[in-house]
């Protein structure tokens, strides 16, 4: 972590002296503005360093993108994206989506908010 912490400090310092419209200036500003999100995986062992697994899982959805252009509304498209994300995470953790959703809907109202992670698909097998 010291290397990444030093990198974050260096970016914060150097971005002030870099031309903002240059390629490196844009890259440094992007990194600085998103530093907390970019380094979040360091503090939560559940998070991946990249999203390659998700990208590979949703590849079939992306291939059918033209079929999904007309979801009816922006809100409907966001809901569809959320459902696809749930299917992808279930697939990644070898969880039956139907069983997980049934279990989650049955328990979501009775669970303590501090234990909400127990309902995540990656923790589903542990709860059975």
N, C-alpha and C positions, 0 to 999 in steps of 0.2 A: 503494500500500500504506500510506502514512502515514495516510491518512484512516481506513482500516479498522483499523489498529493503534490509532489514537486512539479509535475507537469501542469496540473491545474493552476498552481501559483505562477508558473512561468507564463502560461497563456494569459492569465489576468494582467500580468505586468506588460507583456510584449504587445498585446492587442492595442494598447494605448498609443504605441509608436508605429503601428502598421497602417498602411493606407487602407481605409475601410472598404474601398471598391476593388481592391486587388484580390486575386484568388485566395492568397494566404490570409488576407484580412478578413474575407468572408468566412473562410474555414475556421479561423480563430474565434470570430464573433459567434459563429454557430456553436462551436464547442463550449465557449464561455457561457452563453445563454442557456445551454442545456446540460451544464456540468453535473448538476445534482442527479438528473435522470441518467446520464451516461455512466456515472459511477455508482449507481444504486446497487448494482449486482455485488459490489464489494461488501455491502453491509447486510445483505439478505441472501443466505445460501440457497434459497429456492430459485432465485432469479438466474437466468442464463446470461452469459456475456453478450450474446447476439440473439437474433430471432430466426436463425436458419431453420430450426426445427418447425417453427410455425409457418415460415414461408414454404417449406417443402410440404407441409400438411395441407396447406390451402391451395396448392398448385392446381388441383382439379377444379376448384372454384374459379380460379383466375382464368383457366382455359375456357370456362363457360361464361366468362364475363359479359359477352354480348347478349346472352340470354337473360341476364339479370339487370340490364340497363334500365328497364322500366318497372321498377318495384312499386310504383304508384305514388310514392312521395319520398322525400329525403329521410323522414322519420322511419318509414318502412324499410328503406335500404339500411339504415343504421341497425334496426332490429335484426334484419337478416344477417348482417355482418357479425352481430353478437352471437347469434345461433351458430353460425359457421365456426366462430372461435371456440365455442363450447364443444362442438363436435371434434375440432382439431385437438384440443387439449385432452379430451376423453380418449381419442385415438392414440395420442402420444403416451398416455399412461395405461393403455390397454384396459380401459373402463367401458362397460356397456353404457352408452349414452342414455338409453331408456331407463335402465335401472338407477343410474346416477340421478337423472332428473326426477324420477319418482321419489327417490329417497330424499332429495333436496327439498322438493315442494312439500313433502310430508313433515320435514323437520325445521324448515326455515323460520317459522313463526315462534317456535318454542326454544330455539337455541339462544344462549347468551351471546350478545354481540361481540364479546371478547373471544369467543370460540368460533366465530364465523368461518375461519380458515378450515375448520373441520369439515365443512361442506364442500370445499373445493374438490374438483375431480381427482387431483393428484393425491388427496387424502381419503378418498372414498373407500378404498379397500381396507384401510385401517379402521373404519367405522363399522364394518359389517360384523 
